[in-house]
Amino acid sequence: MSNDRDYSGEVILRLLDDLSPRPLVDAVKPLYDIANRERKAETKTEFQGAVRACDRALSILEDLYREVLSDTEKLADSTGRCQLLLACIYLNAETELEQAVLHFRASKNTYHSMQWSHLESLACLGLAIAQRKCGRPNNAIVACECAQDSLKSVSIPNAVDVAPLRSAIEKERSEIQELLPRQIPLLSDIAAGLGRIAEENIEKYLKLDEAKRKGVDFGVRVVGDSMAGDKIFDGDIALIRQQPEVELGEIAAVVISTPTESTGVLKRFYICREPRHLQHWFLQSRNPESEHLVVIPNDANVGDVKASYEDDRRSGRIRNEIDFRENAKVDVLGKCVGVLRGDQI
């Protein structure tokens, strides 16, 4: 056995000790302790002994499941822990990583069946590490996403501190991302992030070739045909360079915020700063059937701003309907620098 290995399994087991303080089933505790002592497996004999102890413990637990009077919850917890320990033994050894993958999956399924989402998340983290070490970064990133999704469950007890687990998942995701081809996140909700790309707002990652991804920070799925005049259609992906300001008339991803809600849109951006009582944002649609958006801050004169647009409508300078958003503001998330057609995604 090599002495220069990365004992990734230790991370999983340290987190397990904090997340699952329940006592093990008495019949398997001695076997678990034997395997736990020898889990770093500096010699082949220790490795084989640790594996045998875990296999024996899992066999005993399987027999106990058949007993009518057995405590199913305690058995499930002990089973999940033994599966995790066995997976970590294989992970540390690095010689049989496919076995690590197999047992992390088994542990995930055990915890999922009991709706212990924080422990399911831990098993998914282990699976992500094993898949990465197997040279399958795409599978690893999926396991990481599963780990993150499990932590969103409302079933996790308030007393359970998942912050260290969340941090470990984020660290693993960063390592996996280094192995993946350059990708950009596709945001499911640009309003929620308000300029910050958060993991919970990422729908998936888009793989782009070198030419298309240059200067692109994230993608936004287009909803509706309000920008059809710029050949941006419903279902397309707008490619966005993240920046806090854009030139007048440029297509921008922006967030409109009112006291009660935030909405992300893709529009041509204009701002009127003077005179002060008429300051506002004009977000232009590029489809005669779609409304323009006029966003009026709380220190502007709403009546005067509306009156100026009524004049424009009567004169025919503006033909589209106008949706006025009062007591609101606009934050620029970035400039649209390209579009992926729906059939290119």
N, C-alpha and C positions, 0 to 999 in steps of 0.2 A: 504494500500500500504506500502511496506517495505521501511525503511529509510537507509538500508545498501546496496542498489543495486549499481551496476556498471552502470553508465549512459553512455553506449557506444554510444548511439545515438547522444550525444553532439559532439563527434568527427566528425561524418559524417556531421552534420549541420554546424559546424565551417568551415569545408573544403568547403561545399556548398556555404557559403557566399562569399568565395574568388574565387570560380570557376565559379559562375553564378551571376554576378552583375546586370543582366537585371531586369527591374521593372516587378512586377507581373501584370497580367490583373486586371484592376480596380475593376471589379465585385467580385473578390475573395480575394483581399488584406485584407479587414477587417476580413474575416474568417480565413485567414492564420495567421494574427497577434494574433487573439484570441487563436488559437491552439498553436502558438509558445510560447505565454506567459505561457501556462499551460502544456507545454510538459513534464516537470518532474513529473507531476501528483502525488503529495504527497497524495492526497485523491482520492477515487474512483470517486467522483463527478467531480473533475478536469479532471481525465483521460477520463471519458465518454464525458465531454464537449469538450475536445480537439479532440477526435475521431469524434464526431458529426460535429464539425466545418470543419474538413478536408473532411469528407464524403460529406458535403454540397458543399464545394468548388469544389470537383471533379465532382459532379453532374452538377453544373453550367457550368463548362468547357466543359463537354460532350455536353450540349445543345448548347454552343457557336460554337462548331465544325460544327454543322449543318447549321450555317449561312454562306451564300456564301461569304460575305464581311469580314469575320473574318480573323485576322492575324494568320495564321497557325503556324508560327514559335514561336510567342509570346505565343500562346495557348499551344504549345507543351512544352515550357520551364516551364510555370506555372504548367502544369499537372505533369511534372516530379518532380518539387519541392514539390508539394503537396503530391505526392505519397511517396517521400522520407521522408517528415515530418511525414506522417502517419506511415510509417514503423518504424521511429525512436521513435515515441510515444509508439508503441507496444514493441519495443526493450527495451526501458527504463523500461517499466512496468514489463517485464519478465514473465507475466502471460499468454500472448497469442502470443508466439514467432512464431507460424505458420503463424499468420497474418503478422508479420514482414517479414517473408520469402516471402509471397505472394506479398506484396507491394513493396519490394525491387526488385523483379522480374519484376513487372509492370513498375517501374521506369526505370529499365535497358532496357526494350523493347521500352519504349518511347524515350529514348535518342539514342538508337541504330537506330531507324527509322529516326532520324534527323541527324545521323552521328556526334553526339557530343561525341566523343570518351572519352574525359576526364571525362565527366559527367557519361557516361556509366561505366567507370572504378570505379567511386565513388559509384555508385549503386551496382556494383559487390562486392566492399569492404564491404558495409553494408550487403549484402547477405552472405558473408563469415562469418561475425561476428554472424549473426543470425543462420546460420547453425551450427557453433561451439557451440553456446549456446543451440541449440536443441540436441546436442550430436551426430552430424553427421560430424566428422572431415574430412572424405574423400570427402564429398560434399563441405565442406568448403574450402578445398585445391584447388578443381576445380574452385570454385568461385574466389579464390585468383589469380589463374593462368589467369583467364579471365580478372581480373582487371589489371594485369600486361600486358597482350597482348594488351588490349585496349590503353594503354599508348604508344604503339609503332606506333600508327597511324600517318600518315603524315598530317592528317586533323586537328590536334590540333593547334590552333593559336599560333604563336611564343610568343605573349604577355602573354599567360597563363602560370603561374608558377605551374608546376605539382610536384615540388620537395617535398613539404609537403605531398601530396597524395602518392607519391612513397614511402616515408619513412613510412607512416601509413600502407601501404600494406605490406611492408617488416616486420614490427613489428607484424602485424596480422599473417602473414605466420609463424613467429617464434613461436607464441603462439599455432597455430594449430599443428605444427610439434611436439610439446611436447605431444600432445594427440594421435599422430599416432604411430603405431608399428614402430620399428626401420627400417628405409629405407635408401637406398643409391640412389644418383642421377645417372641417365643414361645420359651421356653427348652426345649431338648431334654433338658437334664440339670441340675436345680437343685442336685444334690449336688456336681457338679464345680466350680461357681462359689463355693460356701460364702459366699454373701452378695455376691459380686462378679459383675456381669453381664459376662461375657467373650464376645468375638465368636465364639470357637469353640464356645460353648454355645448360640448363637442358631440355631434351626431356620429361622425366617423372621420377617417383620414383619407384624403385624396392624393393619389400618387400622380405627380405631374412630371413631364420631361423637363430637361434643363431650361429650355427656351421659355416654356410657359410659367415655370415657377419663379423665375427671376423677378425680384421685387414684389412677390406676393406673400402675404402673411396669413390670410385665412380666406375661406369661401363662405358665401351666403346663398342659400337656396331662394330663388326668386318665386314669389307668390303673386299671381295675377299678371295681367298684360299692360299695366300702366306705363311701362317703358318700351312698349312695342315699337315706337318711332325710332328708338335707338337700337332696334333689333335685339332686344332683351325680352325674352318671353317666359311665360309661366313654366316652372320646372327647370329652367337653366340655373347654372351656378355662376354668380358674379364673383370674380376674383378681386380681392381687396388688399391694397397696400395700407397698412395701419399708419395713420397720421392724424393729428388733432385738427388740422386745417386743410381746406382745399380752396382752389381758385373759384371765383364766381362762374357758374355755368357748368362746372365739372360734375360728373355723376359720382355721388357719394353714398356710402352707407352711414345713416345717421340714426340717432335715437331721440324721439320726441318724449319728453317727460312732463307729466302733469302732477299735481299733488297726489293723485290716486293711482296712476299707472304709467308704464313706459312702453313705447311701441317702436320697433325697429323698422325702417323703411329704406328703400333705394330710390333716390330721386336726383334730379339736377338741382344743385344747391345755389341759392342766392340769399343774400342778407342785406337788409336795409338798416343802416346805423343812424342816419341823420334824415330829418330832424329827430331829436330824441323821443318826442311824443308819438312818432310814427315808426319807431324801430320795430323790426319783426324779421322773421325768416320766411322766404318764399321757396317752397319745395315743389318743383315743377314736374308734373307727369308728362309723358311723351305719347299720349294717346288721347284723342279728342273725346273718347267715351269715359275717361277717368278724371277724377277730381284733382285739382291742384291742392296742396296743403299750405295754409298760411298759419304760422305759429307766432302767437303774440305773447310777449312776456308780461309779467304783472305790473311793470312800471310804465307800460305804453298805454296810449289812449285807444281802447278797443273800438269805440265808435268811429273815431277818425280813420283808423286803419281800414275798417270794413267799408266806410264810405268811399275811400280811394279806390277800392276794388269794384265797388258797385258802379263807379264812373267808368272804369276800364271795361266792365261787362257791357254797359250801355253803348259805349263807343265801338265795341267790337274788337278792342285791342286784346281782350282775353275772351275766349269762347268757351273754355271748360268751366264746369261747375267748380265752386271753391268750398273746401272744408276748412272752417276756421277752428283753430285750437287755442283757446284762451288760457291765460295764467299758466303758460308752459314755456319750455326752453328746448333748444336743440343742441345735442352733442355730436360732433363729427367723429366717427370711428375710423374712417379711412376713405380712400379714393378707389373707385372702380377702375382697374387696369386691364381687365379682360373678362371674357365670358366663355364658359363651357356650355355648349348646347346639350340639351337633355339626352340626345343619342350618343354623346361623347363620354358620358359619366359612367 
